[in-house]
Amino acid sequence: MANESGSFISNLKLQKLLYYAQAWYLAINGQPLFDEDFEAWVHGSIIPDLYQKHK
């Protein structure tokens, strides 16, 4: 996946950004930003459905 500037965003980087966004949103607002659950994988927390779509 590439952003508008053409820079590549890896699946792992996408997952990490979502994990931190979810954590901050939950801490500040007391509710999740989105409903999907993360799973603990070897290289970090992953949303399996999203991982499959972007692998």
Secondary structure, DSSP 8 states (H G I E B T S, - for coil): -B-TTS-B--HHHHHHHHHHHHHHHHHHHSS-SSS---EEETTEEE-HHHHHHH-
